Amino acid sequence: MTAAAPGAPASGAPARPPDGPGGTGRRPAVPLPVLFAGLALLLAGSAVVAVGVGPVGIGPGTVLRILADRLSGAGPAGPGAGYADYIVWELRAPRVVQGVSVGAGLAVAGVVVQAVVRNPVADPHVLGLSSGAAAGAVAVTTTAGSALLGAVTLPAAAFAGALAAGIGVHAVSRTAGTLSRTRLILAGIAVGQLLGGTTSFLVLRAESADAQQQVLFWLLGSLAGARWDLALTCAAAVTALTAAVLAAGRLNLLVLGDEAASALGLDPGRARAAAFTAAALLTGTVVAVSGTIGFVGLVVPHLARLLVGAEHRRAVPVAALLGALLLVWADTAARTALAPAELPIGILTAAVGVPFFVAALRRSNLVGGDAP
Amino acid sequence: MRLRIRGVTAGWTAVPAVEGVDLDLAPGTLTALVGPNGSGKSTLLKTVYRVLRPTAGRLLLGEDDLWRLPHREVARRVGVLGQDQHGGFDFTAEEAVALGRSPHLGPLGRLGRTDREAVAEALEATGCAHLAGRRIAALSGGERQRVLLARALAQRPRLLVLDEPTNHLDPRHQFEVLDLVRGLGITAVAALHSLDLAAYCADGVAVLHRGGIAGHGAPAEVLTAERLREVFALEGDVVPDPVDGRPRLLTRPLRTRPGARRAPHREEARPS
């Protein structure tokens, strides 16, 4: 609780209470359209550059020409273009598109989860949702269940796993009607570990030839399996869910707490359930194609709020763009750092995210500050 | 708009915290709801802003039963100012006040002209216009509470419910927030801990004691020596303020002289 300091300065007087960690009381005055346009351009440029980076370097000009040819329906142009065209269009472009949608999806899921539990140190990974999604997906791929629903089997199972993990963590951490922030994080980490172990066990028990690769994929994530169909489905699902989150527009009210939200006409229980379902859907969609990639959903929402504040109509799209940027570059690093070997991308996001997580933990008052 | 509380019984457990409460709030006045800890102030207010459903009784705002209206409709008519609190999510003052328009917005949630006017008016009325672009976390407690009051005003409510709005505020801002509310001309009810603040700032005082109304009227009529002794276990007198003539309440602990009669209910009534 923040008591007014004794002798608090008079309103309008020049003396001001010391600002929080952000420094000045006002936001940096970058006009919003400029920020959006800048980030979008940066992302487009990054995508083009990232497509060119690899064992065979391809200049941005060539990449753009190939993409233009393909998108205009002209197909591969000229003799000798076939090889570059194949690398750009068949190998790297789908991977970058998938990176964009996975990064955006994880970041938006992070924003939503943080609003739902009113805890800026939460994200789908920390709360065990990602691990639940991976366990759900593995549970169907290693059993006969995979043929059950056709193409949507994997995402559906991942969604169910994420939902179940989230509900479980919530149930464990909720006692006597109050949700303890500390207990929520601890329960999430415990459930995440348990489900990660379950995932490994299920994969290894299936005794497939590439079992170790699969374990790495599900626990640390990778975009190596990117294909156009997967990338585009994932992009469409992430776009639709992000739009739904924005249209519902209830995150701003949810973070105020139940009583304030209710006084402003929101049914907090229903809104929270809907938002949480959206976060689980996003997590399931993303994990089904990329495994569990940690810390994107934790780091990116913070950065977005630093740039544009907590107002979710701005924070959600900015987080989506930043998440996409982060993942495009993390994946580029993952496939080039130890080339020709590939690093699991989760190692890179953890390298960025863990110091950040520790800093956020130290700044937040997790011990004393239990959410109602 | 008039609020009529009729026979309201409510509580969080099987034992009701308030029972059969009848209370009328005259239009455009500020009523202070006072009572010792556990007397049911907060419980009663929560039935007004629809956090706790009463097990019996009705709450009529004008002619409409607050518990029969749709939730959003109530949010358009009743504004709430709770205790000072803000999470780790940092809005600017203007964004926070704009959230007050939520119950009035369409499905896409875009602010229209009326909404922006209501936000500007609310910031103006609470003297917060100069704070509009500042982050909530960077405000002092008094400023923050004024911004949250502005959020409630942006709802354009016909009734304001203030649940211990002066907690965590220094004395100056306690007077300031309540005088501001009284000057708005909106029917308002405020749960208050300080009896002197209630006497000085409110048009009327309602005393809650053991879940029932023990008195309601002008401060000087309600805060009598006898009632203070009985409900609050305090000696006290209402006197006119020497400067502005408004009622002040002087209180002192109950003296227990040898042979003096013990005040009834002394064990239960713990002054805060």
Interface residues (C-beta under 8 A of the other chain):
Chain A: M1 T2 A3 A4 A5 P6 G7 A8 P9 S11 G12 R16 P17 D19 G20 G22 T24 G25 R26 R27 A115 R118 N119 P120 A247 G249 N252 L253 V255 L256 G257 E259 A260 S262 A263 L264 G265 L266 D267 R305 G309 A310 E311 R313 S364 A371
Chain B: Y49 R50 V51 H71 R72 V74 A75 R76 V78 G79 V80 G82 D84 Q85 H86 G87 G88 F89 D90 F91 T92 E95 L99 G100 S102 P103 P107 L108 G109 G127 H130 G133 R134 R135 A137 A138 L139 S140 G141 G142 E143 R144 R146 A152 Q155 H168 L169 D170 H173
